[in-house]
Amino acid sequence: MAKTEPFDHYLSDYEQWFDDHYFAFKSEIEAIRMVLPSKGRGVEIGVGSGLFASALEITEGCDPSATMRAKAVERGINAIDGIAENLPYDNGSIDFVLMVTTICFVDDVHKTFQEINRVLKPGGEAIVAFVDKNSPVGKVYLQEKEKSIFYRDANFFSTEDIYKFLWGNGFTIKQTCQTLFGALDGVKEIQQPENGSGKGSFVVIKAKKDE
């Protein structure tokens, strides 16, 4: 069952986080942009209110929260109802899929990646962005998750966990990059992403669908 309740009722709190952490948000955008394909049909799964899709010029997405979808539509995104485990797209119809922190809210990670594999064209790419549970920010989120409106029901993963999920569902890892170095409140400028993982709290993995 999709974990939509906090997103249905706390849209303003959700959006305020990105205002309060402006440079962290912009740093995350730069990290995603580093690996994002420059052309083709792309969709964001768990598009939310469209903040990332809009910044990255992705015009399609799906999300189970009606409140979030409505805000995404205001931002010019074709946001439709859908969950990661049952994507509302045809087989082999998408060039690339983006997920930003969505993976920690799905009920079935394997089914999610099977669905992404299904909707991608041969050689299509999945870009998975998330907070690594072993990173400084990830450890704080884990410690405070019971007090968080949004992360109370979340499941956090390490970079190695996501690699294994991708490998096990028909993907080859092509590139990994990271950002958010140090404490979240210490991000006072846009940080340039670096290749690899293990230093930055926000990790972006690009994987290619096996042909």
Disulfide bonds with the S-S distance in Angstrom:
none
